[in-house]
Amino acid sequence: MPAEPEHQNGDQKRHGESDAGRERPDRAAALALIPDQKEQGTEQAHDGTQQQDENQRFHPHDRQSGTVRWALVGLTLFATLLTAGLGVWQWQRAADKAVLLAQWAQAPQVEVERLADVARLPVYARLSMEAQWWPAVWLLDNRTVNGRVGYDVLMLACDATNTCLWVNRGWVEGKRDRRQWPQVTWQSGQRVLEGIWRGWPEGEAAGHELLQSGLFRIQHPNDARTPPGLTVVKAGLLQLSAGSPDALTVHWKPVSMTPARHRGYAFQWGLMSLALAATGLIMIRRTTRTKEDQP
């Protein structure tokens, strides 16, 4: 009977050794797998970091969308400021034309006794004077009336002291052949001249051409050469009124475009500026949303 426990203990000991022997390889295999798993985890983390760096460094869409967005911002600002500036300029032109028309409406009626006194008169003053024509004609070139090309006729009106004013008598139609020119006539002796005292036209001398004795073709009033022995008042020139006996086709107006028309253009430019600004903002916003929607 006492021998049985020893036998059982021996069996248990052998079973324990057998189990321990089996556990040792399993533990060794598990321990061997741990470095491999660590290496795999390290490699995966390294690969993930590298991929993230590559995405940040080499994602072309972000760079392209940023360039497009800034280009849209610059283009929108430029177009908006340009059209707004044109609107302001047209509005200022309307104000300037309104001032000129006010001067035109308030211009005094003056009877001139001495031509030398005309230089002190305000622009657009309505003048009435007696003078006689100097026997020469200056054809002011490239003047168009109702689609027809011709000349404005300039002459000198002089008093007994040989003091003279430049006078624009009006327009005559030109010939198709530039080698031909219109015939301009005038009455000799004292003439009653009525018209508007205009400011001297702005511009530079451009050419003086002698067509025949006493007949010249010029491109600007500054091209006209004063005949010897005459004193010419060049503060302005007299534009004959349509009712004056020596007037031709009078087409001159104090302003070529009314203030209302300038204000209309200013309003159009303002609307265009707002439309461009709104369109640019919408396009910039769409570009930003497209970038946010990217994965």
C-alpha positions as CSV (number, residue, x, y, z in Angstrom):
1,M,0.0,0.0,0.0
2,P,2.7,2.6,0.8
3,A,4.3,1.9,-2.6
4,E,1.4,3.3,-4.5
5,P,1.9,7.0,-3.5
6,E,5.5,6.9,-4.6
7,H,4.4,5.5,-7.9
8,Q,1.8,8.2,-8.3
9,N,4.3,10.9,-7.3
10,G,6.7,9.6,-9.9
11,D,4.0,9.7,-12.5
12,Q,3.0,13.2,-11.6
13,K,6.6,14.3,-11.6
14,R,7.1,12.8,-15.1
15,H,3.9,14.4,-16.3
16,G,5.0,17.7,-14.9
17,E,8.4,17.4,-16.6
18,S,6.6,16.5,-19.8
19,D,4.3,19.5,-19.6
20,A,7.2,21.8,-18.8
21,G,9.1,20.4,-21.7
22,R,6.2,21.2,-24.0
23,E,5.8,24.7,-22.6
24,R,9.4,25.6,-23.2
25,P,9.3,25.4,-27.0
26,D,6.0,27.3,-27.0
27,R,7.5,30.1,-24.9
28,A,10.6,30.2,-27.0
29,A,8.5,30.5,-30.2
30,A,6.4,33.3,-28.6
31,L,9.5,35.1,-27.5
32,A,10.9,34.7,-31.0
33,L,7.8,36.3,-32.5
34,I,8.0,39.4,-30.3
35,P,11.0,40.9,-32.0
36,D,9.4,40.2,-35.4
37,Q,6.2,41.9,-34.4
38,K,8.2,44.9,-33.0
39,E,10.1,45.1,-36.2
40,Q,6.9,44.9,-38.3
41,G,5.3,47.6,-36.1
42,T,8.4,49.8,-36.5
43,E,8.5,49.3,-40.2
44,Q,4.7,50.1,-40.5
45,A,5.1,53.3,-38.4
46,H,8.1,54.3,-40.5
47,D,6.2,53.7,-43.7
48,G,3.3,55.7,-42.4
49,T,5.4,58.6,-41.4
50,Q,7.3,58.5,-44.8
51,Q,4.0,58.3,-46.7
52,Q,2.6,61.3,-44.7
53,D,5.8,63.3,-45.4
54,E,5.5,62.4,-49.1
55,N,1.9,63.5,-49.1
56,Q,2.7,66.8,-47.5
57,R,5.7,67.4,-49.7
58,F,4.6,66.2,-53.1
59,H,0.8,66.8,-53.2
60,P,0.5,68.9,-56.4
61,H,-3.2,69.7,-56.0
62,D,-2.7,71.9,-52.9
63,R,0.0,73.9,-54.6
64,Q,-2.0,74.3,-57.7
65,S,-5.2,75.3,-56.0
66,G,-3.3,77.9,-53.9
67,T,-1.8,79.4,-57.0
68,V,-5.2,79.6,-58.7
69,R,-6.8,81.1,-55.6
70,W,-4.2,83.9,-55.4
71,A,-4.5,84.5,-59.1
72,L,-8.2,84.9,-58.8
73,V,-7.8,87.3,-55.8
74,G,-5.3,89.5,-57.8
75,L,-7.5,89.5,-61.0
76,T,-10.6,90.3,-59.0
77,L,-9.0,93.2,-57.2
78,F,-7.5,94.6,-60.5
79,A,-10.7,94.4,-62.5
80,T,-12.8,95.8,-59.6
81,L,-10.6,98.8,-59.0
82,L,-10.2,99.5,-62.7
83,T,-13.9,99.6,-63.4
84,A,-14.6,101.5,-60.2
85,G,-11.9,104.1,-61.2
86,L,-13.5,104.5,-64.6
87,G,-16.9,105.1,-63.0
88,V,-15.4,107.8,-60.7
89,W,-13.7,109.4,-63.7
90,Q,-17.0,109.5,-65.7
91,W,-18.7,111.0,-62.7
92,Q,-16.1,113.7,-62.4
93,R,-16.4,114.4,-66.1
94,A,-20.1,114.9,-65.6
95,A,-19.4,117.5,-62.8
96,D,-16.9,119.3,-65.1
97,K,-19.4,119.4,-68.0
98,A,-22.1,120.7,-65.6
99,V,-19.8,123.6,-64.6
100,L,-19.1,124.4,-68.3
101,L,-22.8,124.5,-69.1
102,A,-23.5,126.7,-66.1
103,Q,-20.9,129.1,-67.4
104,W,-22.5,128.9,-70.8
105,A,-25.9,129.7,-69.4
106,Q,-24.6,132.7,-67.3
107,A,-22.3,134.2,-70.0
108,P,-22.8,137.9,-70.4
109,Q,-23.8,139.7,-73.6
110,V,-21.0,142.2,-74.6
111,E,-20.8,144.8,-77.3
112,V,-17.1,145.2,-78.1
113,E,-15.7,148.6,-79.0
114,R,-12.0,147.7,-79.0
115,L,-10.9,144.2,-80.0
116,A,-8.0,144.4,-77.6
117,D,-10.5,144.4,-74.7
118,V,-11.8,140.9,-75.7
119,A,-8.9,139.2,-74.0
120,R,-10.3,140.2,-70.6
121,L,-13.8,138.7,-71.2
122,P,-14.9,135.4,-69.7
123,V,-15.2,132.3,-71.8
124,Y,-18.6,131.9,-73.5
125,A,-19.3,135.6,-73.5
126,R,-21.7,136.5,-76.3
127,L,-20.0,139.2,-78.4
128,S,-21.2,141.7,-80.9
129,M,-18.6,143.8,-82.8
130,E,-17.7,145.6,-85.9
131,A,-14.6,144.6,-87.9
132,Q,-13.4,143.8,-91.3
133,W,-12.0,140.6,-92.8
134,W,-8.3,140.2,-93.4
135,P,-8.0,138.8,-97.0
136,A,-6.8,135.3,-96.1
137,V,-8.3,132.0,-95.2
138,W,-7.0,129.1,-93.1
139,L,-8.7,125.7,-93.6
140,L,-8.7,123.7,-90.4
141,D,-8.3,120.1,-91.6
142,N,-10.2,116.9,-90.7
143,R,-13.5,118.3,-89.4
144,T,-16.5,116.0,-89.7
145,V,-20.1,117.0,-89.7
146,N,-22.9,114.4,-90.1
147,G,-20.3,111.8,-91.4
148,R,-18.9,114.2,-94.1
149,V,-15.3,115.3,-93.9
150,G,-14.4,118.9,-94.5
151,Y,-12.8,122.0,-93.0
152,D,-13.5,124.7,-90.4
153,V,-12.9,128.1,-91.9
154,L,-10.7,130.4,-89.8
155,M,-10.2,134.1,-90.7
156,L,-8.9,137.2,-89.0
157,A,-11.3,140.0,-88.1
158,C,-9.4,143.3,-87.6
159,D,-10.2,146.8,-86.5
160,A,-8.7,150.1,-87.7
161,T,-5.6,149.7,-85.4
162,N,-4.8,146.4,-87.1
163,T,-5.7,144.5,-83.9
164,C,-7.3,141.2,-84.9
165,L,-9.2,138.2,-83.5
166,W,-9.3,134.7,-84.9
167,V,-12.8,133.9,-86.0
168,N,-14.2,130.4,-86.8
169,R,-16.9,131.0,-89.4
170,G,-18.1,127.4,-89.5
171,W,-17.7,124.3,-91.6
172,V,-17.4,123.6,-95.4
173,E,-17.3,120.2,-97.0
174,G,-14.0,119.1,-98.5
175,K,-13.3,117.5,-101.9
176,R,-12.5,113.8,-102.4
177,D,-9.3,114.8,-104.1
178,R,-7.0,116.4,-101.5
179,R,-5.4,118.3,-104.2
180,Q,-8.6,120.3,-104.6
181,W,-10.1,122.6,-101.9
182,P,-13.3,124.5,-101.3
183,Q,-13.7,128.1,-102.4
184,V,-14.4,130.4,-99.5
185,T,-15.7,133.9,-100.1
186,W,-16.2,136.9,-97.8
187,Q,-17.6,140.4,-97.9
188,S,-15.2,143.4,-97.8
189,G,-15.7,146.5,-95.6
190,Q,-17.0,146.7,-92.1
191,R,-19.0,143.7,-90.9
192,V,-21.1,143.1,-87.8
193,L,-20.0,139.9,-86.2
194,E,-21.9,138.1,-83.5
195,G,-20.7,134.9,-81.8
196,I,-19.4,133.1,-78.7
197,W,-16.0,133.9,-77.2
198,R,-14.3,130.5,-77.0
199,G,-11.1,129.5,-75.2
200,W,-8.1,128.8,-77.3
201,P,-8.1,125.2,-78.4
202,E,-5.6,122.9,-76.7
203,G,-3.0,121.1,-78.8
204,E,0.3,121.5,-80.5
205,A,1.2,122.8,-83.9
206,A,1.1,120.0,-86.5
207,G,1.6,121.6,-89.9
208,H,1.1,124.6,-92.1
209,E,0.5,124.2,-95.9
210,L,0.2,127.0,-98.4
211,L,-2.4,126.0,-101.0
212,Q,-2.4,129.2,-103.0
213,S,-1.9,132.9,-102.3
214,G,-4.0,133.8,-99.2
215,L,-5.2,130.1,-98.7
216,F,-3.6,127.8,-96.1
217,R,-4.4,124.3,-94.8
218,I,-3.6,123.7,-91.1
219,Q,-4.1,120.9,-88.6
220,H,-4.5,123.1,-85.5
221,P,-5.1,126.8,-84.9
222,N,-1.5,127.0,-83.5
223,D,-0.3,126.3,-87.0
224,A,-1.7,129.6,-88.3
225,R,1.0,132.2,-88.8
226,T,0.2,135.8,-88.1
227,P,0.7,138.1,-91.1
228,P,3.3,140.8,-90.7
229,G,2.0,144.1,-89.2
230,L,-0.9,142.6,-87.3
231,T,-1.5,142.3,-83.6
232,V,-3.5,139.1,-82.9
233,V,-5.3,138.5,-79.6
234,K,-4.7,134.8,-79.0
235,A,-6.6,134.4,-75.7
236,G,-9.3,132.7,-77.6
237,L,-11.3,132.8,-80.8
238,L,-14.7,134.0,-81.8
239,Q,-17.2,131.3,-82.9
240,L,-19.7,132.9,-85.2
241,S,-23.3,132.2,-84.2
242,A,-25.6,130.5,-86.8
243,G,-27.5,133.8,-87.3
244,S,-24.5,135.9,-88.1
245,P,-24.5,137.0,-91.8
246,D,-21.0,135.6,-92.4
247,A,-21.5,132.3,-90.7
248,L,-21.2,129.0,-92.6
249,T,-22.3,125.6,-91.2
250,V,-22.0,126.2,-87.5
251,H,-21.5,122.8,-85.7
252,W,-19.6,123.8,-82.5
253,K,-21.1,123.0,-79.1
254,P,-19.8,123.9,-75.7
255,V,-19.7,120.3,-74.7
256,S,-19.7,117.2,-76.9
257,M,-21.3,115.0,-74.3
258,T,-24.0,116.0,-71.7
259,P,-23.5,115.5,-68.0
260,A,-26.4,113.0,-67.9
261,R,-24.6,110.8,-70.4
262,H,-21.4,110.8,-68.4
263,R,-23.4,109.9,-65.3
264,G,-25.0,107.0,-67.2
265,Y,-21.6,105.7,-68.1
266,A,-20.5,106.1,-64.5
267,F,-23.5,104.1,-63.4
268,Q,-22.7,101.3,-65.9
269,W,-19.1,101.2,-64.7
270,G,-20.2,101.0,-61.1
271,L,-22.5,98.0,-61.9
272,M,-19.7,96.3,-63.8
273,S,-17.4,96.8,-60.8
274,L,-19.9,95.2,-58.4
275,A,-20.6,92.3,-60.8
276,L,-16.8,91.6,-61.2
277,A,-16.3,91.7,-57.4
278,A,-19.2,89.3,-56.8
279,T,-18.1,86.9,-59.5
280,G,-14.5,86.9,-58.2
281,L,-15.6,86.2,-54.6
282,I,-17.8,83.3,-55.8
283,M,-15.0,81.8,-57.8
284,I,-12.5,82.2,-54.9
285,R,-15.0,80.6,-52.5
286,R,-15.5,77.6,-54.8
287,T,-11.8,77.1,-55.0
288,T,-11.5,77.1,-51.2
289,R,-14.3,74.6,-50.9
290,T,-12.7,72.3,-53.5
291,K,-9.5,72.3,-51.4
292,E,-11.4,71.5,-48.2
293,D,-13.2,68.6,-49.9
294,Q,-9.9,67.0,-50.9
295,P,-9.1,63.8,-48.8
